[in-house]
Amino acid sequence: MKVLDKIVIKIENYLCIGTFIIMLLLTFANVVSRFALHMALSFTEEIVTGLFVLASLAGTSVAVRSQAHLGLDFVIGFMPKKVQKILEVAATILAVILCGIMFYYGVQMVRQEMFLEQVTATMQWPEWIYGLTVPVGAGVLVLRYAISLVSQISRWKEVG
């Protein structure tokens, strides 16, 4: 499981760093173009919007890894430790299911976009290129939550 965790960490880091660098460069180029050339680079908005989906999902995965995602710690903190652990595992199982559903429907969306040969409004690129951001991001989240679930269960067994 540690090997898988290292691979997922690299994927998360590359996705976050790569998408943010590209988004930053494209947005900067668009701003410079608006001021210097008095002309907007409309294609940048299309690409940045698509990358934002992937960056959000990869960032969520990083937050899960570092246990920085939102939770109801205030309410759960008053419960007995055993109940807290049960709720933690249950929430992670639900997260795996939710991300799995998002992955499944993301793949279905991409297949539909390919079948219908949909293209984007500005650049006339195949829509499925942007659509891939959903199943890719959801797939990374499924892996991250599954790793977290295994970790939670193994910690639970150690404690007894």
C-alpha positions as CSV (number, residue, x, y, z in Angstrom):
1,M,0.0,0.0,0.0
2,K,3.0,2.3,0.6
3,V,4.0,2.0,-3.0
4,L,0.5,3.0,-4.2
5,D,0.5,5.9,-1.7
6,K,3.8,7.2,-3.1
7,I,2.5,6.9,-6.7
8,V,-0.7,8.7,-5.8
9,I,1.3,11.5,-4.0
10,K,3.3,12.0,-7.2
11,I,0.2,12.1,-9.3
12,E,-1.5,14.6,-6.9
13,N,1.6,16.8,-6.9
14,Y,2.1,16.8,-10.6
15,L,-1.5,17.5,-11.3
16,C,-1.6,20.4,-8.8
17,I,1.6,21.9,-9.8
18,G,1.1,21.4,-13.6
19,T,-2.5,22.7,-13.6
20,F,-1.7,25.8,-11.5
21,I,1.4,26.7,-13.6
22,I,-0.6,26.4,-16.9
23,M,-3.5,28.3,-15.4
24,L,-1.3,31.0,-14.1
25,L,0.6,31.4,-17.4
26,L,-2.6,31.5,-19.5
27,T,-4.3,33.9,-17.2
28,F,-1.2,36.2,-17.1
29,A,-1.0,36.1,-20.9
30,N,-4.6,37.0,-21.2
31,V,-4.2,40.0,-18.8
32,V,-1.1,41.2,-20.7
33,S,-2.9,40.8,-24.0
34,R,-5.9,42.8,-22.8
35,F,-3.7,45.7,-21.6
36,A,-1.0,45.7,-24.3
37,L,-2.9,44.6,-27.4
38,H,-6.5,45.6,-26.2
39,M,-7.5,42.1,-27.3
40,A,-8.6,39.3,-25.0
41,L,-7.3,35.8,-25.6
42,S,-10.7,34.1,-25.2
43,F,-9.3,30.6,-25.6
44,T,-7.4,30.9,-22.3
45,E,-10.7,31.1,-20.4
46,E,-11.8,27.8,-21.9
47,I,-8.6,26.0,-21.0
48,V,-8.3,27.5,-17.5
49,T,-11.9,26.5,-16.7
50,G,-11.2,22.9,-17.7
51,L,-8.0,22.8,-15.7
52,F,-9.7,24.3,-12.7
53,V,-11.9,21.2,-12.4
54,L,-8.8,19.0,-12.4
55,A,-6.9,21.3,-10.0
56,S,-9.9,21.3,-7.6
57,L,-10.2,17.5,-7.5
58,A,-6.4,17.0,-7.1
59,G,-6.4,19.6,-4.4
60,T,-9.2,17.8,-2.6
61,S,-7.1,14.6,-2.8
62,V,-4.1,16.5,-1.2
63,A,-6.4,17.8,1.5
64,V,-7.6,14.3,2.3
65,R,-4.0,13.1,2.4
66,S,-3.1,15.8,4.9
67,Q,-6.4,15.4,6.8
68,A,-7.2,19.1,6.1
69,H,-10.6,18.4,4.5
70,L,-13.8,19.7,6.2
71,G,-15.4,17.7,8.9
72,L,-17.8,17.9,11.8
73,D,-15.1,17.7,14.4
74,F,-17.0,19.8,16.9
75,V,-20.0,17.4,17.0
76,I,-18.0,14.2,16.7
77,G,-15.5,15.4,19.4
78,F,-18.2,14.9,22.1
79,M,-18.7,11.2,21.1
80,P,-16.9,8.2,22.6
81,K,-13.6,7.3,20.8
82,K,-15.1,4.0,19.5
83,V,-18.0,5.9,17.9
84,Q,-15.6,8.5,16.5
85,K,-13.6,5.8,14.8
86,I,-16.7,4.1,13.4
87,L,-18.0,7.4,12.0
88,E,-14.5,8.1,10.5
89,V,-14.5,4.8,8.7
90,A,-18.1,5.2,7.6
91,A,-17.5,8.7,6.2
92,T,-14.5,7.4,4.3
93,I,-16.5,4.5,2.8
94,L,-19.2,7.0,1.7
95,A,-16.5,9.2,0.2
96,V,-15.1,6.2,-1.8
97,I,-18.6,5.5,-3.0
98,L,-19.3,9.1,-3.9
99,C,-16.0,9.5,-5.8
100,G,-16.6,6.1,-7.5
101,I,-20.0,7.4,-8.7
102,M,-18.4,10.6,-9.9
103,F,-15.7,8.5,-11.7
104,Y,-18.4,6.3,-13.4
105,Y,-20.5,9.2,-14.6
106,G,-17.4,11.1,-15.7
107,V,-16.5,8.2,-17.9
108,Q,-20.1,8.0,-19.2
109,M,-20.0,11.8,-19.9
110,V,-16.7,11.4,-21.8
111,R,-18.1,8.5,-23.9
112,Q,-21.2,10.6,-24.7
113,E,-19.1,13.6,-25.7
114,M,-17.0,11.3,-28.0
115,F,-20.0,9.6,-29.5
116,L,-21.8,13.0,-30.2
117,E,-18.5,14.5,-31.4
118,Q,-19.1,17.6,-29.3
119,V,-16.6,20.4,-29.7
120,T,-15.8,23.4,-27.5
121,A,-17.3,26.8,-28.3
122,T,-14.1,28.8,-28.7
123,M,-11.3,26.5,-29.9
124,Q,-13.5,23.8,-31.5
125,W,-11.5,21.1,-29.6
126,P,-13.2,17.9,-28.8
127,E,-15.3,18.4,-25.6
128,W,-14.1,15.1,-24.2
129,I,-10.6,16.5,-23.7
130,Y,-12.0,18.8,-21.0
131,G,-14.4,16.1,-19.8
132,L,-11.5,13.8,-19.0
133,T,-10.7,16.1,-16.0
134,V,-13.7,14.6,-14.1
135,P,-12.9,10.9,-14.3
136,V,-9.1,11.5,-13.9
137,G,-9.7,13.7,-10.8
138,A,-12.3,11.4,-9.4
139,G,-10.1,8.4,-10.0
140,V,-7.3,10.0,-8.0
141,L,-9.8,10.7,-5.2
142,V,-11.0,7.1,-5.1
143,L,-7.4,6.0,-4.7
144,R,-6.7,8.5,-2.0
145,Y,-9.8,7.7,0.0
146,A,-9.2,3.9,-0.4
147,I,-5.6,4.4,0.9
148,S,-7.0,6.5,3.8
149,L,-9.6,3.7,4.5
150,V,-7.0,1.0,4.7
151,S,-4.9,3.2,7.0
152,Q,-7.9,3.9,9.3
153,I,-8.7,0.2,9.5
154,S,-5.1,-0.8,10.2
155,R,-4.8,1.8,12.9
156,W,-8.1,0.6,14.4
157,K,-6.8,-3.0,14.5
158,E,-3.5,-1.9,16.2
159,V,-5.4,0.0,18.9
160,G,-7.8,-2.9,19.5
